[in-house]
Amino acid sequence: MTDTEGRVPAISWAQLQAVLLALADTPMKRMMVQHLVEGTRKQATFLSPESTFREILHIGAALLDSGFQPLESDMSTSVASCSSSRSRQ
C-alpha cells in the first residue's frame, strides 16, 4: 500500500530518465533528456532534496512546453561543452 501522507516514492535516475523520455515529443528533446538528467544527477550532490526536485520539475516543464523546440545546433554546443569540461578534469 502506498503512503499518501509520507515521502515521495523513491525512483532511480534511470527510471526518471525513462519517464522524461516518455514526455519528450521530438527527437531533439529526447536527445536532451540524457544530458539534462546527467547534469542534474551530478549537481544533486550539492543541492538540497527540494532543489534537486525543483530541477527535475523544470526539466519536465521544458519537455512539455510546445514552444520549446531545441535545434540540433543547440545540442552540438552542449555536447562540445560537455566534452571540453571532461577533458579539463
N, C-alpha and C positions, 0 to 999 in steps of 0.2 A: 504494500500500500504506500502511496506517495504522501510525504509530509507536506501539506499545502501551507503550513504556517512557518516552517523552518527555512532551511537553506535551499538555494537553487541546486538542482541536481548536478553532480559532477559530470564533466564532459572532457574528453581528451582533445588535444589540439587537432588531431587527425579527424575526430568526429566534428569538431567545429568547422574545419575546412570543408568537410563533405556537406554540411548544412549550408555554408555560404556559397559553395559551388552550385547548389541547387537554386539559390536565389539569383545567380548571375545569368542574365538573359542574352549575353553576347559573348562571342569568343574572347574578345579583349578583356571583358570583365572577369571571365573565368581564368584567364591568364594572370590577372592582377591578384586574384584571391590568394594564391600561393605566396606571393611576395608580401601582401598585407598581413596575412596570418603569421608568417615567419617573423616579420618585423615586430608585430605585437607580442609574439611569444618571447622574443629576445628582450623587449622592453619590460615585460611583466615582472621581471626580477626587481626592477627599480620602481615599480608602480604599486600603489595600494590595490587591493582587490576591486574597489569601486572604480578606480581609474582604468584598470585593465578591462573591466566590464564595459565602461563607457567607450573605450576604443573599439571593442567588439561591436557595440551598437552602432558606432559611427560607420564601421565597415558595412554592416548590414544596410544602414540607411543609404549609403552611397550606391550600393549594388541595386537597391530598389528604386533609386532616382532615375526616372526615364530620361531626364535631361543630362545625366552624367553618361557621356559616351566617350570613353578614353580612346585615344588614337594609338596606332602601332608605334608612332614616334615617341609617345609618352612612355611606352614600355621599354623601348631601346635606351632611353635616358635612364630609366630606373635600373635596368639591368647593368648599364655601364657604371652607375654609381655603386651598385652592389659589388660589382667586380673590383672596382678600384678600392673600395673600403676593405674588401677581403685581402687584397694584396698588401695593404698597409699593416695588417695585423701580424 
